[in-house]
Amino acid sequence: MPTKTPSTHRSVKHEIINKDSTRIVTIVAGTVFLVVFCGFAFKTLFSQSLYHNRVIGEKEKALRQLESNKEAVEELEQSYTAFVGEAENILSGSPGGDGPLDGDNAKIVLDALPGIYDYPALSSSFEKILLGGGYTISSLGGTEEQGVGGEATSDVKPINIPYAFSFVSTVEGSKDLLKTLERSIRPMNVDSIAIQVQAGGQLETEVTLHTYFTQQKTFELGSKEVE
């Protein structure tokens, strides 16, 4: 008997079902893709929105600070002009004169607390004081330190400068010099005083003290990274 060959014929309904199934799978896959894509896109856009809001907030903060700084600069300029333009300086001297009490107020302030470590200039100042007072100088200054001060910085603090000198004078002369140091516009602290009596009743006085200078202050515009 002849062998029957199984029929591979599919009905029309079967073909329609297969096509519908394929279409449904395609639609579901596309829908899932769109949902996932939209989710990631929404998350990204939301993160970008938050980031831009933070950037805008920081920019507005910086703008307010700049406006405040501008007002402060204008006030400082007015105060500085009035401070320097006074007819009599803070030492009751002439702003345009060359005497020991003369000079404008800005110069006096800078001389009081200079912005550099200048040991020779400091020695010259003490030498001028001693010679101007008629004192006999025995010794003046010490060893100049190297590398003190460095570059300008935004964190300004007074830095000590140790100094010592000795001179010969009378008792009254020694008292007068200490009064002169006390009236100096440059801040200084006397650490020790050693006095020896010489022949003839004169005194040799050795003074050890320390004064100060400040490093020059810098103003820098920085940047901030917004995360």
HELIX and SHEET records of a PDB file:
HELIX    1   1 VAL A   12  VAL A   84  1                                  73    
HELIX    2   2 ASN A  105  ALA A  112  1                                   8    
HELIX    3   3 TYR A  119  GLY A  132  1                                  14    
HELIX    4   4 VAL A  171  GLU A  182  1                                  12    
SHEET    1   A 4 THR A 136  LEU A 140  0                                        
SHEET    2   A 4 PRO A 158  SER A 169 -1                                        
SHEET    3   A 4 LEU A 203  THR A 214 -1                                        
SHEET    4   A 4 MET A 188  VAL A 197 -1                                        
END                                                                             
